[in-house]
């Protein structure tokens, strides 16, 4: 796992959560900023899948349990897309709160994946 790329994912997750929380506190529904941050986080996690496939082939294998790493990665990748689609369908104010919780959860999961990788 690439350190700077993992840090970038964590920063995007935390900033996206702050934006989503701010929009929630303003009592409005999901907008381009909250859903855009969610989409950006999802795209970064898709790129992380590619990096995680190529890294062991390039001589950078995971130190920890690869199964645990991949379960975190698959779950973290599914969350932004699932919650993003749900927020598009249910455009209530509370969708922003769910987006914020999801983005913070993904940031924590990426940190855990970084620890597992080594």
N, C-alpha and C positions, 0 to 999 in steps of 0.2 A: 504494500500500500504506500502510496506517495504521501509524504507528510504534508506538504503545502496544499495538495489537492484535498486531503481530509480536513485540514484547517479551513479551507475555502468552503467546503460543504457545511461545516459546523457554523461558520459565520453567516452563511446564507440562511441556514435554518433558524438561528437565533434572531437575525434581523427580520426575517419573514414573520417569525412569531411576534416580534414587537410591533410590526406593522399591522398584523392581523388583530392583535390585542387593541391597538390604538383605534382601528376602524370599528371594532366591537364596542369600545367605550364611547365612540361617537354615535352609537345606535343606528348604524346603517348596515346594509347587507354587503355581501362580498362584492368587491370591485376588481378592476384590472390589476391593481397593486397586490392585493392579497392572493388572487388566483395566479398572477404572474410569478410571484415569489414561490408559490407551490409548484408551478410548472418548471421553473428554473431548478428547484431542488430535485424534482423528478428527473430532469435531463442530466443533472450532475451525477445522480445515482446510477443512471443507465451508463454513463461514461465510466463510473466506478466498476461496474460489472466487466466492461471491456478491459480496464486496467487490471482487475483481479484475475482475469484469465491470462493476460499477457505476462504479468509480473513473475509468476513461477517459471514460465518458459524462458524468461530472461535472467534467471538466477536469483530471484528475490522471493523465495517461498515464505509462506506464513510460518511463524514460530509456534503459535498456538494451534488449537484444534481447527482444522479447515472446515469441518462440518458446522461447527458453531459460527464461524465467520460467515459462511454462505447462508445460513439460516437468518442471521442478522441482516445480511445484504438483501436477500430476497424479500424479507418482511419490510425493511426500510424502503425498498424500491416500490413495493406495492402500495404503501400507505399514501404517498402524495397523489398518485393517480386515482385511487379509490376515493379518498376524501375530496379531492378536487372535483371529480365527477358528481359526488354527492352535493357539494357546495353549489355546483351549477344547477342542479335540480331543485334543491331546497334553498332558495335565496333569502333566507331569513337572517336576522341579525346574529343568531346563535351559531350560524355556520362559520363566522369569523373566529369565534371562540374555539370551535372544533379544529379549525385550520391552525390556530396558534398552538394548541396542545399537540397536534400532530407534528408540527414543525420542530417544536422543542423535543419531542420524543425521537424524531429522526436525528436531531443533532446529538442527543445522548447515545443513540445507537451507533452513529458514525464514530464517536469517541471510543465506544466499546470495541468496535471493529478495529480501530487503530491500535488499541491495547492488545487485542488478540493477535493481530498481524505481527507484532513484535517490537 
